[in-house]
Amino acid sequence: MEPYYQDDYVTIYHGDCREIVPVMETGAIDIVLTDPPYSSGGMTRSDRNQRTSDKYRRTQVHKKDPDFTGDNRDQRSLALWCSDWMAACLYRTREGAAIVCFIDWRNLPCVVDAVQVGGWVYRGIAVWDKDGGRPDKGWFRAQAEYMVLGSNGPLVRGVHAPGICQAGVLRHNVVGAQKQHVTEKPVEILRDILRTRDDWATVLDPFMGSGTTLRAAKDLQKHSIGIDLSEQYCEIAAKRMEQEVLPL
């Protein structure tokens, strides 16, 4: 299994994580931090089957990012698929490792189920407040996305935990002009998550996209492994890793 890109901190693989993760070293991962395809962006099958560059693009934004695959599942299929790759990732983590998986309100319930079917201990959710979202007069603005949390067995918490008391709501705005992926998260929120525990030294992102998780890990001098089906996004991520690490 040859890496697409590798440096002192980052390894990138081009391919399907369900084929790559099972041949990785057992027990080498401290946290699985990922942002998989949500299979959202619509309430009907035709909505879900749109190109991702159209489905998740605001009408006033003319820039188009490359499309990504796997974003057209219904809830049952998404839950089965997530439990599959989550189980594969579990067996590559050490005891006490964590999983943090982004999702939106539509498919939050099935990802909570998938974490548990995949063998992880469900540890609740945290919130990403985007401080935005489309206006919805007479109703509540959809300005939040969620992080489903889990652990590989027991988790050291409290006064003996090697880390900080992290907020349950993380607030970071999306800056559209800086995005290289249509659903890209701000690098700041990934850094915040990774700062939570000192023992999260090696990070796995099986749906790497443009490499935001890997960039955040490298900025914090943590090691990371990223996987993506799209060679175009592997190239984008690799170029992003070559940027200088700036003092934080």
C-alpha positions as YAML, in Angstrom:
chain: A
units: angstrom
residues:
- id: 1
  name: MET
  ca: [0.00, 0.00, 0.00]
- id: 2
  name: GLU
  ca: [1.95, 2.98, -1.30]
- id: 3
  name: PRO
  ca: [1.09, 6.45, 0.03]
- id: 4
  name: TYR
  ca: [-0.06, 9.13, -2.38]
- id: 5
  name: TYR
  ca: [1.88, 11.65, -0.29]
- id: 6
  name: GLN
  ca: [4.04, 11.45, 2.82]
- id: 7
  name: ASP
  ca: [6.12, 13.76, 5.00]
- id: 8
  name: ASP
  ca: [7.32, 13.73, 8.62]
- id: 9
  name: TYR
  ca: [3.80, 14.32, 9.96]
- id: 10
  name: VAL
  ca: [1.29, 13.35, 7.26]
- id: 11
  name: THR
  ca: [0.49, 10.25, 5.20]
- id: 12
  name: ILE
  ca: [-2.16, 10.40, 2.46]
- id: 13
  name: TYR
  ca: [-3.70, 7.38, 0.71]
- id: 14
  name: HIS
  ca: [-5.82, 7.47, -2.43]
- id: 15
  name: GLY
  ca: [-8.59, 4.87, -2.30]
- id: 16
  name: ASP
  ca: [-11.57, 3.48, -0.40]
- id: 17
  name: CYS
  ca: [-11.08, 3.60, 3.37]
- id: 18
  name: ARG
  ca: [-12.88, 0.26, 3.71]
- id: 19
  name: GLU
  ca: [-10.03, -1.35, 1.77]
- id: 20
  name: ILE
  ca: [-7.15, 0.70, 3.21]
- id: 21
  name: VAL
  ca: [-8.03, 0.86, 6.93]
- id: 22
  name: PRO
  ca: [-8.17, -2.95, 7.46]
- id: 23
  name: VAL
  ca: [-4.52, -3.34, 6.40]
- id: 24
  name: MET
  ca: [-3.23, -0.53, 8.61]
- id: 25
  name: GLU
  ca: [-1.31, -1.18, 11.81]
- id: 26
  name: THR
  ca: [-3.52, -2.31, 14.70]
- id: 27
  name: GLY
  ca: [-3.71, 0.00, 17.71]
- id: 28
  name: ALA
  ca: [-1.80, 2.85, 16.08]
- id: 29
  name: ILE
  ca: [-4.58, 5.48, 16.01]
- id: 30
  name: ASP
  ca: [-5.52, 7.77, 18.93]
- id: 31
  name: ILE
  ca: [-8.49, 9.54, 17.34]
- id: 32
  name: VAL
  ca: [-10.65, 9.11, 14.26]
- id: 33
  name: LEU
  ca: [-11.70, 12.66, 13.34]
- id: 34
  name: THR
  ca: [-13.72, 12.85, 10.16]
- id: 35
  name: ASP
  ca: [-16.38, 14.60, 8.11]
- id: 36
  name: PRO
  ca: [-17.97, 11.93, 5.88]
- id: 37
  name: PRO
  ca: [-20.57, 12.57, 3.16]
- id: 38
  name: TYR
  ca: [-23.78, 13.56, 4.97]
- id: 39
  name: SER
  ca: [-26.20, 12.33, 2.28]
- id: 40
  name: SER
  ca: [-28.27, 15.39, 3.13]
- id: 41
  name: GLY
  ca: [-28.89, 18.60, 1.25]
- id: 42
  name: GLY
  ca: [-32.45, 17.62, 0.34]
- id: 43
  name: MET
  ca: [-35.57, 15.79, 1.45]
- id: 44
  name: THR
  ca: [-36.17, 13.67, -1.67]
- id: 45
  name: ARG
  ca: [-34.18, 11.14, -3.68]
- id: 46
  name: SER
  ca: [-33.76, 13.57, -6.57]
- id: 47
  name: ASP
  ca: [-32.39, 16.19, -4.16]
- id: 48
  name: ARG
  ca: [-29.84, 13.75, -2.76]
- id: 49
  name: ASN
  ca: [-28.74, 12.65, -6.24]
- id: 50
  name: GLN
  ca: [-27.71, 16.12, -7.36]
- id: 51
  name: ARG
  ca: [-24.05, 16.84, -8.00]
- id: 52
  name: THR
  ca: [-22.49, 17.89, -4.70]
- id: 53
  name: SER
  ca: [-21.12, 21.06, -6.28]
- id: 54
  name: ASP
  ca: [-24.75, 22.10, -6.89]
- id: 55
  name: LYS
  ca: [-26.44, 20.57, -3.83]
- id: 56
  name: TYR
  ca: [-24.26, 22.34, -1.26]
- id: 57
  name: ARG
  ca: [-23.60, 25.57, -3.15]
- id: 58
  name: ARG
  ca: [-25.33, 28.78, -2.20]
- id: 59
  name: THR
  ca: [-26.99, 30.47, -5.15]
- id: 60
  name: GLN
  ca: [-24.92, 33.67, -4.86]
- id: 61
  name: VAL
  ca: [-21.60, 31.79, -4.92]
- id: 62
  name: HIS
  ca: [-20.20, 31.21, -8.40]
- id: 63
  name: LYS
  ca: [-17.08, 29.24, -7.44]
- id: 64
  name: LYS
  ca: [-17.41, 25.48, -8.00]
- id: 65
  name: ASP
  ca: [-15.34, 22.96, -6.07]
- id: 66
  name: PRO
  ca: [-14.74, 19.42, -7.35]
- id: 67
  name: ASP
  ca: [-17.58, 16.97, -6.73]
- id: 68
  name: PHE
  ca: [-17.25, 14.10, -4.26]
- id: 69
  name: THR
  ca: [-18.93, 10.68, -4.25]
- id: 70
  name: GLY
  ca: [-21.03, 8.72, -1.77]
- id: 71
  name: ASP
  ca: [-23.47, 11.48, -0.89]
- id: 72
  name: ASN
  ca: [-26.71, 9.92, -2.19]
- id: 73
  name: ARG
  ca: [-27.61, 7.32, 0.47]
- id: 74
  name: ASP
  ca: [-30.92, 7.18, 2.32]
- id: 75
  name: GLN
  ca: [-30.84, 7.01, 6.12]
- id: 76
  name: ARG
  ca: [-30.84, 3.21, 6.39]
- id: 77
  name: SER
  ca: [-28.04, 2.86, 3.86]
- id: 78
  name: LEU
  ca: [-26.05, 5.65, 5.51]
- id: 79
  name: ALA
  ca: [-26.31, 3.97, 8.92]
- id: 80
  name: LEU
  ca: [-25.16, 0.61, 7.51]
- id: 81
  name: TRP
  ca: [-22.31, 2.18, 5.57]
- id: 82
  name: CYS
  ca: [-21.13, 4.26, 8.54]
- id: 83
  name: SER
  ca: [-21.21, 1.29, 10.90]
- id: 84
  name: ASP
  ca: [-19.07, -0.62, 8.37]
- id: 85
  name: TRP
  ca: [-16.22, 1.89, 8.16]
- id: 86
  name: MET
  ca: [-16.52, 2.83, 11.84]
- id: 87
  name: ALA
  ca: [-16.01, -0.83, 12.82]
- id: 88
  name: ALA
  ca: [-12.95, -1.05, 10.56]
- id: 89
  name: CYS
  ca: [-11.50, 2.08, 12.15]
- id: 90
  name: LEU
  ca: [-12.18, 0.80, 15.67]
- id: 91
  name: TYR
  ca: [-9.80, -2.14, 15.23]
- id: 92
  name: ARG
  ca: [-6.98, 0.19, 14.20]
- id: 93
  name: THR
  ca: [-7.28, 2.34, 17.33]
- id: 94
  name: ARG
  ca: [-5.83, 1.76, 20.79]
- id: 95
  name: GLU
  ca: [-8.01, 1.22, 23.85]
- id: 96
  name: GLY
  ca: [-9.28, 4.58, 25.04]
- id: 97
  name: ALA
  ca: [-9.05, 6.15, 21.58]
- id: 98
  name: ALA
  ca: [-11.85, 8.40, 20.37]
- id: 99
  name: ILE
  ca: [-14.05, 8.96, 17.35]
- id: 100
  name: VAL
  ca: [-15.45, 12.38, 16.43]
- id: 101
  name: CYS
  ca: [-17.75, 12.31, 13.39]
- id: 102
  name: PHE
  ca: [-19.42, 15.41, 11.92]
- id: 103
  name: ILE
  ca: [-23.04, 15.21, 10.72]
- id: 104
  name: ASP
  ca: [-26.07, 17.50, 10.32]
- id: 105
  name: TRP
  ca: [-29.50, 17.36, 11.96]
- id: 106
  name: ARG
  ca: [-31.09, 15.22, 9.24]
- id: 107
  name: ASN
  ca: [-28.86, 12.20, 9.76]
- id: 108
  name: LEU
  ca: [-27.71, 12.72, 13.34]
- id: 109
  name: PRO
  ca: [-29.88, 9.83, 14.68]
- id: 110
  name: CYS
  ca: [-28.53, 7.23, 12.25]
- id: 111
  name: VAL
  ca: [-24.89, 8.22, 12.88]
- id: 112
  name: VAL
  ca: [-25.46, 7.92, 16.64]
- id: 113
  name: ASP
  ca: [-26.74, 4.40, 15.93]
- id: 114
  name: ALA
  ca: [-23.85, 3.63, 13.57]
- id: 115
  name: VAL
  ca: [-21.20, 4.53, 16.15]
- id: 116
  name: GLN
  ca: [-22.68, 1.94, 18.53]
- id: 117
  name: VAL
  ca: [-23.24, -0.74, 15.87]
- id: 118
  name: GLY
  ca: [-19.61, -0.21, 14.85]
- id: 119
  name: GLY
  ca: [-18.52, -1.18, 18.36]
- id: 120
  name: TRP
  ca: [-17.68, 2.22, 19.83]
- id: 121
  name: VAL
  ca: [-18.95, 3.41, 23.21]
- id: 122
  name: TYR
  ca: [-21.29, 6.32, 22.52]
- id: 123
  name: ARG
  ca: [-20.17, 9.43, 24.43]
- id: 124
  name: GLY
  ca: [-22.75, 12.03, 23.35]
- id: 125
  name: ILE
  ca: [-22.58, 14.94, 20.94]
- id: 126
  name: ALA
  ca: [-20.91, 18.32, 20.69]
- id: 127
  name: VAL
  ca: [-22.11, 21.25, 18.58]
- id: 128
  name: TRP
  ca: [-20.49, 23.33, 15.87]
- id: 129
  name: ASP
  ca: [-22.16, 26.75, 15.84]
- id: 130
  name: LYS
  ca: [-21.56, 28.11, 12.33]
- id: 131
  name: ASP
  ca: [-23.11, 31.47, 13.27]
- id: 132
  name: GLY
  ca: [-24.85, 31.43, 9.92]
- id: 133
  name: GLY
  ca: [-27.28, 29.29, 7.96]
- id: 134
  name: ARG
  ca: [-30.03, 30.25, 5.58]
- id: 135
  name: PRO
  ca: [-32.74, 32.53, 7.00]
- id: 136
  name: ASP
  ca: [-36.00, 30.71, 7.81]
- id: 137
  name: LYS
  ca: [-38.61, 33.28, 8.83]
- id: 138
  name: GLY
  ca: [-41.09, 31.88, 11.34]
- id: 139
  name: TRP
  ca: [-38.78, 29.01, 12.23]
- id: 140
  name: PHE
  ca: [-35.33, 28.29, 13.69]
- id: 141
  name: ARG
  ca: [-32.20, 29.01, 11.70]
- id: 142
  name: ALA
  ca: [-30.20, 25.86, 10.92]
- id: 143
  name: GLN
  ca: [-26.90, 27.32, 12.10]
- id: 144
  name: ALA
  ca: [-25.47, 24.23, 13.82]
- id: 145
  name: GLU
  ca: [-23.90, 20.93, 12.83]
- id: 146
  name: TYR
  ca: [-22.96, 18.16, 15.23]
- id: 147
  name: MET
  ca: [-20.07, 15.97, 16.29]
- id: 148
  name: VAL
  ca: [-20.99, 12.44, 17.37]
- id: 149
  name: LEU
  ca: [-18.52, 11.31, 20.04]
- id: 150
  name: GLY
  ca: [-17.38, 7.82, 21.00]
- id: 151
  name: SER
  ca: [-14.50, 5.88, 22.48]
- id: 152
  name: ASN
  ca: [-12.81, 2.52, 22.10]
- id: 153
  name: GLY
  ca: [-13.78, 1.12, 25.49]
- id: 154
  name: PRO
  ca: [-13.04, 3.01, 28.72]
- id: 155
  name: LEU
  ca: [-12.08, 6.68, 28.47]
- id: 156
  name: VAL
  ca: [-9.96, 8.46, 31.08]
- id: 157
  name: ARG
  ca: [-11.81, 11.64, 32.01]
- id: 158
  name: GLY
  ca: [-11.81, 14.17, 34.81]
- id: 159
  name: VAL
  ca: [-8.82, 15.28, 36.87]
- id: 160
  name: HIS
  ca: [-6.62, 12.46, 35.58]
- id: 161
  name: ALA
  ca: [-7.31, 13.11, 31.87]
- id: 162
  name: PRO
  ca: [-4.38, 14.40, 29.80]
- id: 163
  name: GLY
  ca: [-6.09, 17.40, 28.32]
- id: 164
  name: ILE
  ca: [-8.41, 20.37, 28.81]
- id: 165
  name: CYS
  ca: [-12.07, 20.91, 29.64]
- id: 166
  name: GLN
  ca: [-13.33, 21.51, 26.11]
- id: 167
  name: ALA
  ca: [-16.46, 23.50, 25.36]
- id: 168
  name: GLY
  ca: [-19.55, 21.58, 24.24]
- id: 169
  name: VAL
  ca: [-20.28, 24.25, 21.63]
- id: 170
  name: LEU
  ca: [-17.49, 25.35, 19.29]
- id: 171
  name: ARG
  ca: [-18.08, 28.58, 17.38]
- id: 172
  name: HIS
  ca: [-16.29, 29.19, 14.09]
- id: 173
  name: ASN
  ca: [-17.57, 30.89, 10.96]
- id: 174
  name: VAL
  ca: [-17.19, 29.46, 7.48]
- id: 175
  name: VAL
  ca: [-15.13, 31.69, 5.17]
- id: 176
  name: GLY
  ca: [-16.30, 30.71, 1.70]
- id: 177
  name: ALA
  ca: [-13.39, 32.30, -0.13]
- id: 178
  name: GLN
  ca: [-10.92, 30.07, 1.73]
- id: 179
  name: LYS
  ca: [-12.71, 26.78, 1.04]
- id: 180
  name: GLN
  ca: [-11.21, 24.19, -1.30]
- id: 181
  name: HIS
  ca: [-14.05, 21.70, -0.77]
- id: 182
  name: VAL
  ca: [-17.75, 22.50, -1.01]
- id: 183
  name: THR
  ca: [-18.45, 21.21, 2.54]
- id: 184
  name: GLU
  ca: [-15.09, 22.11, 4.07]
- id: 185
  name: LYS
  ca: [-14.96, 22.91, 7.80]
- id: 186
  name: PRO
  ca: [-12.86, 25.81, 9.14]
- id: 187
  name: VAL
  ca: [-9.40, 24.58, 10.10]
- id: 188
  name: GLU
  ca: [-9.83, 26.37, 13.44]
- id: 189
  name: ILE
  ca: [-12.54, 24.00, 14.64]
- id: 190
  name: LEU
  ca: [-10.39, 20.96, 13.81]
- id: 191
  name: ARG
  ca: [-7.53, 22.49, 15.78]
- id: 192
  name: ASP
  ca: [-9.87, 23.10, 18.73]
- id: 193
  name: ILE
  ca: [-11.00, 19.47, 18.70]
- id: 194
  name: LEU
  ca: [-7.45, 18.12, 18.54]
- id: 195
  name: ARG
  ca: [-6.36, 20.35, 21.43]
- id: 196
  name: THR
  ca: [-8.86, 18.58, 23.70]
- id: 197
  name: ARG
  ca: [-6.48, 15.77, 24.67]
- id: 198
  name: ASP
  ca: [-2.70, 15.62, 24.72]
- id: 199
  name: ASP
  ca: [-2.76, 11.87, 24.05]
- id: 200
  name: TRP
  ca: [-4.39, 12.33, 20.65]
- id: 201
  name: ALA
  ca: [-1.02, 12.17, 18.94]
- id: 202
  name: THR
  ca: [-1.98, 10.21, 15.81]
- id: 203
  name: VAL
  ca: [-5.12, 11.16, 13.88]
- id: 204
  name: LEU
  ca: [-7.01, 9.21, 11.21]
- id: 205
  name: ASP
  ca: [-9.38, 10.91, 8.76]
- id: 206
  name: PRO
  ca: [-10.88, 8.28, 6.40]
- id: 207
  name: PHE
  ca: [-12.76, 11.00, 4.43]
- id: 208
  name: MET
  ca: [-9.99, 13.53, 4.11]
- id: 209
  name: GLY
  ca: [-11.40, 15.76, 1.36]
- id: 210
  name: SER
  ca: [-9.19, 18.83, 0.99]
- id: 211
  name: GLY
  ca: [-7.14, 17.84, 4.04]
- id: 212
  name: THR
  ca: [-8.43, 20.23, 6.71]
- id: 213
  name: THR
  ca: [-8.06, 17.67, 9.53]
- id: 214
  name: LEU
  ca: [-4.54, 16.82, 8.38]
- id: 215
  name: ARG
  ca: [-3.62, 20.51, 8.14]
- id: 216
  name: ALA
  ca: [-4.90, 21.12, 11.69]
- id: 217
  name: ALA
  ca: [-2.96, 18.11, 13.00]
- id: 218
  name: LYS
  ca: [0.24, 19.21, 11.32]
- id: 219
  name: ASP
  ca: [-0.15, 22.75, 12.68]
- id: 220
  name: LEU
  ca: [-0.29, 21.20, 16.16]
- id: 221
  name: GLN
  ca: [2.67, 18.90, 15.37]
- id: 222
  name: LYS
  ca: [0.52, 15.78, 15.58]
- id: 223
  name: HIS
  ca: [0.78, 12.89, 13.13]
- id: 224
  name: SER
  ca: [-2.11, 12.13, 10.80]
- id: 225
  name: ILE
  ca: [-3.30, 9.71, 8.14]
- id: 226
  name: GLY
  ca: [-5.80, 10.78, 5.50]
- id: 227
  name: ILE
  ca: [-7.71, 8.73, 2.94]
- id: 228
  name: ASP
  ca: [-9.88, 9.85, 0.04]
- id: 229
  name: LEU
  ca: [-11.50, 8.24, -3.01]
- id: 230
  name: SER
  ca: [-10.90, 11.32, -5.15]
- id: 231
  name: GLU
  ca: [-7.44, 11.68, -6.63]
- id: 232
  name: GLN
  ca: [-8.25, 15.33, -7.29]
- id: 233
  name: TYR
  ca: [-8.77, 15.92, -3.57]
- id: 234
  name: CYS
  ca: [-5.66, 13.91, -2.71]
- id: 235
  name: GLU
  ca: [-3.71, 16.33, -4.90]
- id: 236
  name: ILE
  ca: [-5.35, 19.37, -3.25]
- id: 237
  name: ALA
  ca: [-4.62, 17.98, 0.23]
- id: 238
  name: ALA
  ca: [-1.02, 17.15, -0.63]
- id: 239
  name: LYS
  ca: [-0.38, 20.70, -1.82]
- id: 240
  name: ARG
  ca: [-1.97, 22.00, 1.36]
- id: 241
  name: MET
  ca: [0.40, 19.88, 3.47]
- id: 242
  name: GLU
  ca: [3.39, 21.47, 1.75]
- id: 243
  name: GLN
  ca: [2.49, 24.89, 3.16]
- id: 244
  name: GLU
  ca: [4.68, 26.11, 5.99]
- id: 245
  name: VAL
  ca: [3.57, 25.36, 9.55]
- id: 246
  name: LEU
  ca: [2.88, 28.75, 11.10]
- id: 247
  name: PRO
  ca: [3.13, 29.57, 14.83]
- id: 248
  name: LEU
  ca: [-0.34, 29.39, 16.47]
...
